[in-house]
Amino acid sequence: MREVHEEVGVDVTDLRYHSSQFWPKPSCLMAGYTAVASSAQQLVVDGKELESARWFDRSEVVDMLVHEHSGHLLLPPVTTLSHRLIKSWVLDSAFL
């Protein structure tokens, strides 16, 4: 919750652990979480850790999953934690 607020200025609730993946740095583990945020909140990128940020609606993400190499936006590789988090969000009816 703190990281999301620091990096994009968004307050989130309902934080839930999703899964983890090893990190290339020695003895590190990347943990993935889901959370709920209002898209009405203004994104404010900190500029130190992120170049940009934006909101996506479900239809845009579904389109990226179906047409993996079309358009200017690409999803992370299927073997990554970030891809699993994105796909889980699309498929989870709790977020519909």
Secondary structure, DSSP 8 states (H G I E B T S, - for coil): -HHHHHHH----EEEEEEEEEE-SSTT-EEEEEEEE--TTS-----SSS-S------HHHHHHHHHSTTSSS-----TTSHHHHHHHHHHH-GGG-
